[in-house]
Amino acid sequence: MERVLPPHPAPATPRRRRTGRAALAVAGVLGLVAGGVAALTATGAASAATTDAGTGLGSNWYASAPYLMPEDNSPPDAAAVMDATGQRAFQLAFILAQGNSCSPAWGGTSSIDSDTTMPAVIQTVRGKGGDVSVSVGGYGGTKLGQVCGTPEATAAGYQRVITKYSLKAIDFDLEEPEYENTAAIHNEIGAARILQQNNPGLYVSITTAGTTAGTGWFGTQMLNEAKSQGFTPNNFSIMPFDGGFNGAAAQTDALVKFNQILQTTFGWNEATAYAHEGVSMMNGRTDAAEYFRQADFQTVLDFATAHGLARYTYWSVNRDRQCAGNVDPGLSGSCSSVAQNDWDFTKYTVKFAGATPPTTPPTGPGTPSGTPTGNPGVCTAPAWSASTTYTAGAKVSYNGHNYHAKWWTLNEVPSASGQWGVWADDGPC
């Protein structure tokens, strides 16, 4: 599926469309957060957004964070999704340029200085022990890299977002029309490099179009730009959909081919390339009427874990529910157009987080070290260990009580933390 633009071949670019966002982009109409999260005042929002930067999640959670749009497409309640799935991180979308200015705004219309919806969502997620990343760019709209003029100015615009929300992770979603703009990509990659340098430990992902050849000419040029700037993010992720794909086999084939492109570009071996490679899928029906069902997600998950991919995510949580009435009414921004239970697809990203060891250990305040002995004279379950990785259902003992893990965890102390904690208290030994 290619078109030829002299002097370079440029395949038609798959895209992460903002399904249902046209009205938002044009008129700036903001939806309400589902679940009745009360809007904060502008002053209160700023305060809430900067009080806590999360609970020291490992990067495996940022690598698994699915995309969520809290301001349109019938946004689900993030807290309810967390309770139902165990997911602990979300990729909030999208930051664009406000008008033609070098100023960040949600959807290009709601300035980060006055928006109250996003701080409320962030506060909710962090209040439950989770965290968020923010995605800048996406398909359509004006990106900061197109209007800020230089990498330094672009980075300054994004730094405002990082500072405002105390971010530990950011995603650069490089798509049309910016994708085909050499100067804009230079600014975006340069900004990512500067932010990585100025914010130690910041998790940076680069997401771009996927094709059946891995990625197209513009994607390869983006990689060359990164190489020329000496920039290596946590991962380069492709979106293998909307480009002639048919099921998981086509997606894994594209990931193999993208791996080869990474090897050729950066001189990496296969394993190193996979360790810097990620995948971002689309659940259910895509813009191009491709269909990816639960079995496809499982197949790609198996490939990702077997090959040591650095990221596994999808677009979007808003769509992770069955459409009402007609299961397949066509493309929708708020349901998948395939038969499913609520949050089926999010459960795969949780599995990836559990299967992928974090590359940065949790550093939450008050985290103890060592291995407590519990009450070995009474408890028969193994004593909890700070250095052991536990998966859902794992049983431990701690301070005379039995616990079982509700999802993947490492170095989180068992406690009677109710529904919000990873450990469920099964009572005294």
N, C-alpha and C positions, 0 to 999 in steps of 0.2 A: 504494500500500500504506500507507494512513493510518488512524489512529484519531483520534477527536476527543475531546479532554479539555477541557471548558469551563474557562476561557474561551479557551484557546489550542489551535490544531491542532497535534498532536504526532505526526509520522509514526513508525511502528514503526521502532525504531533498529537499523540493521545493527550487527554487533558483531564484534570480533576475539575469538572465543571461545578460551579456553584449552583447546583440544581435548585431552582426556585428562588435564586438570588437576584434576578434581573430587577425586580421592583425595588429591592433593597439598594442595589448599586445606583439606581437612577434617582430614587426619591428619598433614600435614607430612612426608610421606615423600619423601626426596630421592633422585633417580636418580644414576647414576654417569656421569661424562664418558666418552664413547666415545673409543677410541684409547688408553686406559690412562694418562691423565694422572694422576700420583700426587697424592694429597691432601697439602696442606701442613699443617703444624701451624698453630695459630691465630696464634702469634707470627710464624712465618715467612711466613704468608699476608699479614699486615698489612705486613710489610716489603717483600715482593715487589710488592704492589699499589701501593706509593707510591714505588718507586725510579725509575720511568720512566713518563712520561705519553704515551708514543707517540713517533713520529718526525716530528712536525710535518706531519701530513697536511693537504692542502688540504680545504676544506669540501665539495668535490665527493665525497669519500669518505664523509663523515658523511651526506651527502644521499643516498647510494646504499646505505647499510648495511642489509642485510636483517635481519629479526628472528631471533634464535637463543635457544633455551631450553636452557642447559647442564645443567639439573637435572632434566629429565624429558622425556618424549616421545622416548625412544631418541636422545639427543643425538649428533650426528655430531662427529667430531674436527675442530675449527676449523682446525687446521693442514693437514689433508688437503684441506679445502674451499679454503683459500687457495692451495695448490699446484695444485689442479686448475683453478681459475677465474681467479686473479689478484685476487680480492676482497681488500681490505685492511682493511675495517672491518665490524663487526657491531653490531647493536642488541640488547643483552642484556635479556631480559624475565623477570619483571616485579618492580618494587619495590612492595610494599603495606605497609599498617600492620600491625604485629605485634599481633594481637589487636585490642583497641580502644584501643591506646596510640598516641601520636604518635612512634612509633619505627619506622624503616624496616627491612623484612625481605624477603628473597627469597621470593616467593609468599605473603607474610604469615606465614611460619612459621620461616624461617631468618634469624636476626639477622645484619646485616652485620658485627657485632662478632665473631661466632664461625664464620660460614660459611667453609669452606675451598675449596669447589668453584670459585666465581667467581674468586677471586684466581689460581687455577691456570690457568684459561682465559685470563684477561686477560694473565697473564705469557706464556703461549704465543703469543697473538696479537701482543703487542708485541715479543716476541723475534724475530718474523718481519717486523718493520718495519711492522706494522699497528697498529690501535687499536680501541677500543670506545666506544660510547655506551651509556647505560643508559636503559631505558624505565620510566617510573613510571606505574602505573595498569593499563590493560587492562580487559577485560570481567569483571565480577563481582569479588567480594572487597571488602575495606574499604580505601579509599584514605586517604592522609594528610589530604587536604583535608576529609574527612568527620569526622575526629576531632581534628585539631590546633587547631581553634577560630578561628585568625586566619591571614592570609597570612604574617605574620612567623613564627609558630610552624611553619607548613607549610614555609616556606623553610628554617628551621633544620634540620628533619628531612631535607630533601633535600640541604642543604649537607653534612651528615654523609656522604652517599653520594658527593658530588663530591670531598670531601676524602679519604675513605677510598681511592677508586680513582683519584685524580688525573685526574678526567674533564675533557675538553675539549668534551664534547657530552652533551646530555640530551634525552630525548623525553617529552613529557606526552601520554599516551594516554588521552584523556578519553572514557569510555564509561559504560554503565550499571553500577551504579545512580547513581554520582556525577554522571553526565551530566545527570540530571534534578533535581539538588539545587542550587538557586541558591546557597546559602551555600558549598557545597563547591567549586563552579566559581569563585566569587569568591576563595576561598582558593588554589586551584590557579593561576589566572591571576595572582593577586597574588604567589604564590611564584615563578612563572616570571619575573615582572618583577624581583623582588628579586634572584634569582639572576643574571639577566642583568646587573644593575647591579653586583653584588658580585664577579662573576667575569668580568673583561674578556676578550672574545674567545670566551666560551662559546657554542657552537652550540646553539640551542634550537629544537626543532620541536614543534608542537602537532598532534596527530593525533586526528581525531574521525570520527564516523559520516558516511557518505555515503548519499545517497538519489538516486533518479532525477531529483530536482529540484535536485541539488547537495548540499545538506544540509537537515536538517529544522528545525523550530522551535527545538529545543534547541541545535542547532549554530549557528543564527543568533544566539540569545541569548548563546552563548559568545563569538562574535565581537563582539557589542555590549559584553560585559563587558571584553574586551580593549581595545576602543576607549575605553571610559569610563576605563580605567586608564592610557591612553596607552602601551599595550604593543604592540610589534610584534616577533614572533619572526622567526627566519630563514625560517620557512614555516608556513602552515596547511595541513595535509594531510587529505584525506578518504579514506575506505575505501569505494570503490564496489563492494561485494559484499554478499550477504545482504540485499538490499533490492529484489528484482525485476529484477536485472540479467541480461542474456543476451548474453555475448560482449563484445568490446572496443568495439563501436560504442556500446553503452549506457554504458560507462565513460567514453569520451571525451566523450559528450554530457553526462554528469554533470559532468565537469571544466569544460566550457564554461559550464554553468549556475552552477557554484560560482564561477567567475571573475566572473560577473555579480553574484553576491551580494557578493563581495569588493569589487567596484567600488562598489556601492551603499553598503556599510557604511563603507568607509574613504575614499571619494572618489577612488580611484585610477583611472587609465586602464587599458585592457585589458592593455597590456604590463607595467605595474607590478604589476597583480594577478597575472599569470602568474608574475612574478619572485618573488612571495611565496606561490605555490601549489604544493602537492605532492600526490602520489598514493601510496597504500599499498594494494597489491592482496593477493589470496589466490590462491595457485597451486593448480591442479587443482580438485578438488571442494570446494565451500564448505559451510558449515553448512546452507545453504538448498538444497543440491543443484544449485547453479549450477556450470558448468564453465568454467574459464579455462585454456586450453592455451598452448603455446609461441607459436603464431601470435598469440594475443590479447596476450601480453606484448610481442611485437614491435610490434604496432599501437599500443599505448599508449606504448611507448618512442618510436616515431616521432613521435607527437603531442607527447610531453613535450619532446623535443629541438627540434622545429619551433617550439613555442610558448614555449620558454625556461622550462619549469617548474623550480622550485627543488629538487624532491625526487622521487625515484622509488625505491620500495622495495616489499617484500612480506612477507607472513606465510606460511610461515616456512622457514628453512633446514632445520629438522627434517623438513619435509614434502617437501624437494626431492630425492626419489628415488622410484622406482617401487615400488609395493607388491608383496610377494612373492606367488607363486601367482596368485590372482585379481587382475588388474590393478586392478580397481575393487571393493574389498570394502566400499565405503561410506566415510563420513567417518573419517579417521584423523589423529592428531597426528604421526605419524612417517613418513607417505608421502603421495603426492599423489592417488592414485586415478585417475591418467591415465598413459598410456604415455609413458615418458621415459627418458633417461639420467640418471645421478646428476648433480646440480647444474646441470641445464639452465636452471632459472629464475634461479639466482644469476648465471649468465653475462650475463643481461640487465642486472642492476644494475651489473655491471662495465662494460658498454658505456655505460651512462648516465654513470658516473664519467669515462670516457674522452671522452665527447662534451660534458661540461659543465666549462668552465674553473673552477678553484677561485677562490673569492672571497677567500680568505686564502692567501697564499703559504706554502709549507713553510718552517719556521724551525728545522729540526733543527740540532744543534750541529755546528760545523765545516763548514757548507755554504759552498762557495766562490762567488765571484761572478765575472763576466766569462766570456769564451769562450776556453778553451784552444785552442792551435793544433794539438795532437796532434803528428804527425810528417808534415807536408805533403809532404816530399820522397818518401815511400814510400807512405803511405796514400792510397787513392783515394776512400774513403767520406767524406762530409762530416764535418768536425770537430764533436764534441759541443758543444752550446751550452746554457748554463744558462738562457737565456731562451726556448728552443724547446720546444714541447709535442710529445712523441713518442707515437705509438700503437704497438700491437703489431706487430712485424715491422720497425719502422724501423731502419735501419742507420746507424751512426756510427763514427768512429774517435776514439781517445783514447789518448795516451801510447804510440803505436806499435802499438796493438791494434785489431782490428775488434770491434764489439759489435752485437747486435741487441736491441731492446726486447721483453720478454715480455708487457708490458701497458702501459697508459697511464702516462706519467711526465712530470714537469716538475722540473727542477733537482735531479735525483738523479745523482750522479757515477758514470760507468761504473767498475766494479771487478770483480775476480775474486771475487765474493761467493757463488758457488755457486748452489744451488737457491733460496736465500732472497731473492736480489736481483732487481731488475727487469731488469738487463742481463745478457745471456748473452755470455760472452767467446768470440769466434769465432777467437781466436788472433792471432799477430802479423801485421801488414800484409805 
